[in-house]
Amino acid sequence: MENAETDIPRNPKGDLTSNDIRSHLIRLSVPMIWGIAAIISFQLVDTYFISKLGKTELAAISFTFPVTYFLFSFTMGFGIAMSSVASRLIGQGRINDVRRVTTHGLLLGSIVAVIVTFLGMLLHDSVFLSLGASPEMTAIIREYMMIWFAGNAFFTIPLIGNSSIRATGDTFSPALVMCLAAGINVALDPLLIFGGFGIPAMGMKGAALSTVFGNACALIACIYILGSHKKLLLPLSDLRLEKFKDSLRRLLVIALPVGVTNGISPLVGSAIVAFLAMQGESAVAAYGVATRVEAFAFVILMALAIGMAPIVGQNWGANKPMRVLETIRLVISFNILWSLFIAVLLALSSYKIASLFSTDPEIIRLTVLFFWIVPVSYLFSNLVNGWCSVFNAIGKPQRSLTMIVLKMLVLTLPCVWLGGRLLGTYGIFLAIAAVNTASGLAFHLWSWHTFTRRDSALNMGAKDTA
């Protein structure tokens, strides 16, 4: 373990181990609301414009969601690891270690991106055919995904870099970077998809190019902030590669289980898409629309989870577990209220929302059906997501992995399969809601007991798990 190094002055606002926790949560979470909204807007905007091309193209982009979400979720494991390790090191005052781990984390992310690009292009057709896409549909999907795979590094590197920035208590800069990327995507999408100003219409290819270009700009902005403003990058002449193994150990011990944990949900989502494909293209398209809107509805909770992570991490590293527990209480209370509000809102506005994305009566009917069944379970499913963020932030991702494996693989897959066999699309949606409710309640009670029992963090003290 290296000695504490404090040659880089710490911003007082970046010290989350003192002062009011509620104020810290608000300050860190609010910028992330529009930052995450910007990320989600990529797929939502693509879905909206591509829906204007026709039902087939809408179904094609819906097939891509589980795959892109899986890759994003797996890569997010490296971002969460970076946030967890960096925030705990900051809590211990080891700023030079943060700089070293950040630089090595970006190198690791670049390697991962190259591997994902190679495998994605190699296995493209096999993956989408296994999801239930026809050969004709797979050819349309290829127009989008080949470009998306080629630009994968532009998604991965900013994700890791922004996580390091957030660990310092600054969520405004990462949010600004994400909004920059989203703004470029919104501006380019209609131009490249439908053509104009001398640019030919490129359809699905145009949507992918807009996304890649927006994220490429985000990468440049992120590296600039890390290097020039935060001073969190090592110079090229001193990369300290002799400590690369130590950096990898710190990051991978969290990134791998978190990446697997995050990747399970989209994998199960892919299975759900395959089950829905047996019911027809309309069911797949409706699920694609509903899940994109669903994600957008929970931007605030995702922002809260991200804002909570550096607070939990810094206080855990500083051995202040009571402040960690207070943070959890505040987040759970808000989580419950927001989930109930969204469930009512989506149910009441389901038809209007569905009509924005399609004029096909069957797609609209199935989208409305989803919003009348699944949102009632949000209260419980979001509790699981919140606890996963807590355990990841304190460097105990194995507990998150246990919850997600039980929920998604042991419960969701067989229940959704059975629901589809018995009641078709209605049965699939009903199974999702039932599993969310049962697993959410059980895991919340288990996690609370685990975190507050006699031999938990409150009595052990938060040991350094960086």
VENNOR-V142636 format. One line per field, one symbol per residue. ss: DSSP state (@ for helix, = for strand, . for the rest). phi: phi as a letter, one per 20 degrees, with the letter a starting at -180 (. if undefined). A space follows every 10 residues. Layout:
ss->???
phi->???
This chain:
ss->.......... .@@@...... @@@@@@@@@@ @@@@@@@@@@ @@@@@@@@@@ @...@@@@@@ @@@@@@@@@@ @@@@@@@@@@ @@@@@@@@@@ @...@@@@@@ @@@@@@@@@@ @@@@@@@@@@ @@@@@@@@@@ ....@@@@@@ @@@@@@@@@@ .@@@@@@@@@ @@@@@@@... .@@@@@@@@@ @@@@@@@@@@ @@@@.=..=. ...@@@@@@@ @@@@@@@@@@ @@@@@@@@@. .....@@@.. @@@@@@@@@@ @@@@@@@@@@ @@@@@@@@@@ @@@@@@@... @@@@@@@@@@ @@@@@@@.@@ @@@@@@@@@@ @@@@@@@... @@@@@@@@@@ @@@@@@@@@@ @@@@@@@@.@ @@@@@@@... @@@@@@@@@@ @@@@@@@@@@ @@@@@@@@@@ @@@...@@@@ @@@@@@@@@@ @@@@@@@@@@ @@@@@@@@@@ @@@@@@@@@@ @@@@@@@@@@ @@....@@@@ ......
phi->.effccfdge fgfeedebmf fgfffffeeg ffffffgfff fgfffgffff fffqffffff ffffgfffff fffffggfff ffffffffff geneffffff ffffffffff ffffffgfff ffdgffffff eoffgfffff fggeffffff egffefffff fffffffend dffffffffg fffffffegf fefdnqlnef fdlgffffff ffffffffff ffffffeeee lddffgfbel ffdfffffff fffdffffff gfffgfffff ffgfffffep ffffffffff fffgfffdgf ffffffffgf fffffffemc ffffffffgf ffgfgfffff ffgfffffdg fffgffdadf gfffffffgg fedfgfefge fffffffgff fffencffff fffffffeef dfgfffffff fecmggffff fgfffgffff ffffffffff fdfgeeffdf neefdf
